[in-house]
Amino acid sequence: MWKPEHQKNVKNQARCLLNKATNATLEKFTKEFNQCIRKCNKEQLTEMAQIFVNKAVNEPMYCPLYAKILKNQIDSNEQSFKKVLINHLYKSIKKIPLETGEKSKGIVIFIAELCKNQIVEKEISQRCCRFLVQSIDEEHIMAGVELMKLTGKLLNEEETEFLDECFEQMGSVKPFCSKRTRFLIDDLFEMRMNCWMTQYELKEATNQVHNLLNMVPAASKELQNILSFNLHLEGEKLEQVVETFIKYAVLWPLSCSFFVKLFRAKVTRELCSSSSQQSPFRNFLLTRTQKLFQEKMIIDEAKQIVIDEEIDPEKRKKLIVNEKEKFKRRRLGVVVLIGHLYLYNMVDSKIIITCIRDLLSSIISKKCNGKREPLIKDFIDDDSVMLGLKLIEIVGRKLDEWCPKVLNDWMHTQD
């Protein structure tokens, strides 16, 4: 077919640019690629989308990079390119049984990366998952399992009913599948039970916490057992175990993510095995964490008695300083723990917003007659402000996705 020379040039330029794309040249490449798209008409956009999708699915290791390129497109023509590309990608899903294993894997990985980068809405990912797992074709089912592995954690934040529906469907078709597919489905079920962690990730988190607890002689075997999910405790005994876990999570804030991963996996297993959809472990955990956050007493009564009985003024002063430092470290640990509990969907945005407002209350000026009152330096609580900023640092990205107005409003008050 005869085609205008400029049309060929645009396609060749696009192929050439995609071959040169790397993380190091992402910003420069994106500008050049977007300029190329702006020159395209509707027919050329379709051809460009085909080139882009084919490149991504044939080189799945570069899918995260290609997703970042699309994320930076805001021009109207660029938006049209995205729509054309997504439609072409959805058509590719229906051809999965006709594709090679590597290419079908590339299609699934590309969709997952687009979903993670919020280029496609979650509904698109759900539609793809539903189409794949409800198919009678085993290649489709395997691709659906792979897609849910990659996007399950993201979908689990809100779409639990949809996930239940998909898992029920996979459970019903599993007996009719090959051994390989049955193994993949079992692996996905296990992954969901483990808070969407792979066996390797769960083992790594468990080993990290085991190593930390082994450093402490007081860490009992019960704690080690509950990490492996071997022990079922109730009432006062469970409360003591949760109390000890929180103590060590707060003591080692840099390891909070490992503790929270295991907390989440424990809670997920309790919810799956309980008909009442209740998790005593989670209830005790959140109640105790809330009490620690609200704690204002720097020195408890027992320590205060010891300090009061100390005769030497220098030693008494040193004891007070030590207790104040312990209190600061404990507050930091609690804030880091709360931040990671939010990242793993164990507390909701309202709780995090309340915590941030409480910590930053001394620098949020009040309104009087429509005007904000000036801040008084002597009333600013530097320690709390630093903790508030630390909490925003941990949860900011996720909070900005779900409640952007909260951080925007706060930023405007600081202008």
C-alpha positions in Angstrom: 0.0 0.0 0.0 1.2 3.5 -1.0 1.5 5.8 2.0 2.6 9.4 2.3 6.3 9.9 3.2 5.6 11.9 6.4 3.3 9.0 7.6 6.2 6.5 7.2 8.5 8.9 8.9 6.3 9.2 12.0 6.1 5.4 12.4 9.8 5.0 11.9 10.5 7.8 14.4 8.3 6.1 16.9 10.0 2.7 16.5 13.4 4.4 16.8 12.5 6.3 19.9 11.0 3.1 21.6 14.2 1.3 20.9 16.2 4.0 22.7 13.9 4.4 25.7 15.6 3.9 29.2 14.9 5.0 32.7 17.8 7.4 32.5 16.5 9.1 29.4 12.8 8.9 30.3 12.1 12.7 30.6 13.8 13.5 27.3 12.3 10.5 25.5 8.7 11.3 26.7 8.9 14.8 25.3 10.1 13.5 21.9 7.6 10.7 21.8 4.7 13.1 22.7 5.8 15.5 19.9 5.6 12.5 17.5 2.1 11.7 18.7 0.9 15.3 18.3 1.7 15.1 14.5 -0.5 12.0 14.0 -4.0 11.8 12.6 -6.5 9.2 13.7 -5.2 6.5 11.4 -1.6 7.1 12.5 -2.6 7.1 16.2 -4.1 3.6 15.7 -0.8 2.4 14.0 1.2 4.1 16.8 -0.8 2.3 19.4 -0.2 -1.0 17.7 3.5 -0.4 17.6 3.5 0.6 21.3 1.5 -2.4 22.5 3.5 -4.8 20.4 6.8 -3.4 21.8 5.5 -3.7 25.4 4.1 -7.2 25.2 7.2 -8.5 23.4 9.5 -7.0 26.0 7.6 -7.4 29.3 10.7 -6.5 31.3 10.3 -2.9 30.0 6.5 -2.6 30.7 7.1 -0.5 33.9 9.1 2.0 31.7 6.4 2.1 28.9 3.7 2.7 31.6 5.6 5.7 32.9 5.8 7.2 29.4 2.0 7.0 29.1 1.5 8.4 32.6 3.1 11.7 31.5 0.7 12.3 28.6 -1.8 15.1 29.1 -2.4 16.7 25.7 -5.7 16.0 24.0 -4.1 14.1 21.2 -2.1 12.2 23.7 -5.3 11.3 25.6 -6.8 10.0 22.4 -3.7 7.9 21.9 -4.2 6.3 25.3 -7.8 5.4 24.5 -6.8 3.8 21.2 -4.0 2.0 22.9 -6.3 0.6 25.7 -8.9 -0.6 23.1 -6.1 -2.3 21.2 -4.8 -3.9 24.4 -8.3 -5.2 25.3 -8.6 -6.8 21.9 -5.2 -8.5 22.5 -6.5 -10.1 25.6 -9.2 -12.0 23.6 -6.4 -13.4 21.4 -4.4 -14.8 24.3 -5.1 -18.5 23.5 -3.6 -17.8 20.0 -0.5 -16.2 21.4 2.7 -17.7 22.7 3.2 -18.0 26.4 5.7 -15.2 26.5 3.5 -12.8 24.6 0.4 -13.5 26.6 2.5 -12.9 29.8 3.6 -9.6 28.3 -0.1 -8.5 27.7 -1.0 -9.3 31.3 2.1 -7.5 32.8 1.4 -4.4 30.6 -2.2 -4.2 31.8 -1.0 -4.6 35.4 1.5 -1.8 35.1 -1.1 0.5 33.5 -3.4 -0.2 36.4 -0.7 0.4 39.0 0.2 3.7 37.4 -3.5 4.7 37.3 -3.4 5.0 33.5 -6.4 2.6 33.3 -9.2 2.6 35.8 -9.6 -0.4 38.2 -12.8 -1.3 36.3 -10.7 -2.1 33.2 -8.5 -4.4 35.2 -11.6 -6.0 36.8 -13.2 -6.4 33.4 -10.0 -8.1 32.1 -9.8 -10.4 35.2 -13.5 -11.4 34.9 -13.2 -12.1 31.2 -10.1 -14.3 31.7 -11.2 -16.3 34.8 -14.7 -16.9 33.5 -13.4 -18.4 30.2 -13.4 -22.1 29.5 -10.0 -21.8 27.8 -7.2 -22.8 30.2 -4.7 -20.2 28.7 -7.2 -17.5 29.6 -7.5 -18.8 33.1 -3.8 -18.9 33.6 -3.5 -15.3 32.3 -6.3 -14.3 34.7 -4.4 -15.8 37.6 -1.2 -14.0 36.6 -3.1 -10.7 36.3 -4.7 -11.1 39.7 -1.3 -11.8 41.3 0.0 -8.5 39.9 -3.1 -6.3 40.7 -4.8 -8.2 43.5 -3.3 -6.1 46.3 -4.5 -2.9 44.5 -8.0 -4.4 43.9 -8.2 -5.7 47.5 -8.3 -2.2 48.9 -11.9 -1.7 47.8 -13.1 -4.5 45.5 -13.4 -7.4 47.9 -16.8 -8.5 46.5 -15.3 -8.7 43.0 -12.4 -10.7 44.2 -14.6 -13.1 46.1 -16.6 -13.6 42.9 -13.4 -14.3 40.9 -12.0 -16.7 43.5 -15.3 -18.6 43.7 -15.2 -19.0 39.9 -11.6 -20.2 40.0 -12.5 -22.7 42.8 -15.3 -24.1 40.7 -13.2 -24.6 37.5 -10.1 -25.8 39.3 -11.0 -29.6 39.3 -11.2 -29.6 35.5 -7.9 -27.9 34.9 -4.4 -29.4 34.4 -2.0 -29.9 37.3 0.0 -26.8 36.3 -3.1 -24.6 36.3 -4.4 -26.1 39.6 -1.0 -25.3 41.2 -1.1 -21.7 40.0 -4.7 -21.3 41.4 -3.6 -22.8 44.7 -0.7 -20.4 44.8 -3.0 -17.4 44.1 -5.3 -18.5 47.0 -2.3 -18.8 49.3 -1.1 -15.4 48.2 -4.4 -13.7 49.0 -4.3 -15.4 52.5 -0.8 -13.9 53.0 -1.8 -10.3 52.2 -0.8 -10.6 48.6 2.8 -11.5 49.4 4.6 -14.3 47.5 6.0 -17.2 49.5 9.4 -15.6 49.1 8.2 -12.2 50.4 6.4 -13.8 53.4 9.4 -16.0 54.2 11.7 -12.9 54.1 9.4 -10.9 56.4 9.1 -13.8 58.8 12.8 -14.4 58.9 13.5 -10.7 59.6 11.1 -10.6 62.5 12.4 -14.0 63.8 15.9 -12.6 63.8 14.8 -9.5 65.7 12.9 -11.5 68.3 15.9 -13.9 68.7 17.9 -10.9 69.9 15.5 -10.5 72.8 15.6 -13.3 75.4 12.1 -12.3 76.6 10.6 -13.1 73.2 8.8 -16.3 73.9 8.1 -19.3 71.7 4.5 -18.2 71.6 5.5 -15.2 69.6 7.5 -17.3 67.2 4.6 -19.7 66.8 2.1 -17.0 66.1 4.3 -15.6 63.4 4.1 -19.0 61.7 0.3 -19.0 62.3 0.5 -22.2 64.3 -1.0 -20.9 67.5 -4.6 -19.8 68.1 -5.0 -17.6 71.2 -8.0 -15.8 72.7 -8.8 -13.2 75.3 -6.1 -12.1 77.7 -3.5 -14.4 76.3 -3.9 -13.0 72.8 -3.9 -9.4 74.2 -0.5 -10.1 75.9 1.0 -11.4 72.6 -0.3 -8.4 70.7 1.1 -6.1 73.4 4.5 -7.7 73.0 4.4 -7.5 69.2 3.6 -3.8 69.4 6.4 -3.3 71.9 9.0 -4.7 69.5 7.5 -3.0 66.4 7.7 0.3 68.2 11.2 -0.5 69.5 12.5 -1.1 65.9 10.7 1.4 63.7 12.9 0.6 60.7 11.5 -3.0 60.8 7.8 -1.9 61.2 7.0 -2.9 57.6 8.0 -6.5 58.3 5.9 -6.7 61.5 2.9 -5.1 59.7 3.1 -7.5 56.7 2.8 -10.4 59.2 0.1 -8.7 61.2 -1.9 -8.3 57.9 -1.3 -11.9 56.9 -2.5 -13.0 60.4 -5.6 -10.8 60.2 -6.4 -12.1 56.6 -6.3 -15.7 57.8 -8.5 -14.9 60.8 -11.1 -13.2 58.5 -11.1 -16.1 56.0 -11.6 -18.7 58.8 -14.2 -16.8 60.7 -17.9 -16.8 59.8 -18.4 -13.5 61.7 -15.7 -11.7 59.6 -14.1 -10.6 62.9 -10.4 -10.5 63.7 -9.6 -10.4 67.5 -5.9 -9.9 66.6 -6.7 -6.8 64.6 -9.1 -5.4 67.3 -6.5 -5.7 70.0 -3.8 -4.4 67.8 -5.7 -1.2 66.8 -7.0 -0.5 70.3 -3.6 -0.7 71.8 -1.9 1.3 69.1 -4.6 4.1 69.5 -3.9 4.2 73.3 -0.2 4.5 72.7 -0.7 7.3 70.2 -2.9 9.2 72.7 -0.5 8.7 75.5 0.8 12.0 76.9 2.5 10.9 80.1 6.2 11.2 79.6 7.2 9.4 82.8 5.0 6.7 84.3 4.2 6.6 88.0 6.7 3.8 88.8 9.6 5.6 87.2 8.5 8.9 88.8 8.8 7.3 92.3 12.4 6.1 91.4 13.3 9.6 90.2 11.8 11.2 93.4 13.8 8.9 95.6 17.1 9.7 93.9 19.1 12.0 96.2 21.8 13.0 93.8 20.5 16.0 91.6 22.8 15.1 88.7 21.6 11.5 88.6 18.0 12.6 88.9 18.4 15.0 86.0 20.0 12.2 84.0 17.1 9.9 84.8 14.5 12.5 83.6 16.4 13.1 80.4 16.6 9.4 79.7 12.8 9.0 80.2 12.1 11.9 77.9 14.3 10.4 75.2 12.6 7.0 75.6 9.2 8.7 75.3 10.4 10.5 72.1 11.6 7.2 70.6 8.3 5.4 71.6 6.2 8.1 69.9 8.3 7.9 66.7 7.8 4.1 66.7 4.1 4.4 67.2 3.8 7.0 64.4 5.8 4.7 62.0 3.6 1.7 63.0 0.4 3.7 62.3 1.8 4.8 58.9 2.5 1.2 57.9 -0.8 0.0 59.2 -2.4 2.4 56.8 -0.2 1.3 53.9 -1.4 -2.2 54.5 -5.1 -1.2 54.7 -5.5 -2.0 58.4 -6.6 1.5 59.3 -8.6 3.8 57.1 -7.9 7.3 55.8 -10.1 9.0 58.5 -7.8 7.7 61.3 -4.7 8.8 59.5 -6.1 12.3 58.8 -7.1 12.6 62.5 -3.5 11.6 63.6 -1.9 14.1 61.2 -4.2 16.9 62.3 -3.5 16.1 66.0 0.3 16.1 65.4 0.3 19.3 63.4 -2.3 21.1 65.5 0.3 23.6 66.9 1.1 24.9 63.4 -2.4 25.0 62.0 -3.6 28.5 62.6 -7.2 29.1 63.5 -9.6 31.4 61.6 -11.1 34.4 63.2 -13.5 36.7 61.3 -12.4 35.1 58.0 -8.7 35.6 58.6 -6.1 33.2 60.0 -4.5 34.1 63.3 -0.7 34.3 63.3 1.1 31.4 64.9 2.8 32.0 68.3 6.3 30.5 68.2 6.3 29.5 71.9 3.2 27.4 71.4 4.6 25.3 68.6 5.3 21.7 69.6 8.4 20.9 67.5 8.5 17.2 68.4 4.9 16.7 67.4 5.3 18.6 64.2 8.3 16.5 63.2 6.3 13.4 63.9 3.4 14.7 61.8 5.8 15.4 58.9 7.2 11.9 59.3 3.7 10.4 59.1 3.0 12.4 55.9 6.3 11.2 54.5 5.2 7.6 55.0 1.5 7.8 53.9 1.6 10.9 51.7 1.6 9.1 48.3 -1.3 6.8 49.1 -3.2 9.5 51.0 -2.8 11.9 48.0 -4.4 9.2 45.7 -7.4 8.7 47.9 -7.9 12.1 49.7 -5.9 14.7 47.8 -8.0 17.6 49.2 -6.7 16.9 52.8 -3.0 17.5 51.9 -3.9 20.4 49.5 -5.9 22.2 52.2 -3.1 21.8 54.7 -0.4 23.0 52.2 -2.5 26.1 51.5 -2.7 27.0 55.2 1.2 27.1 55.2 1.4 29.6 52.4 
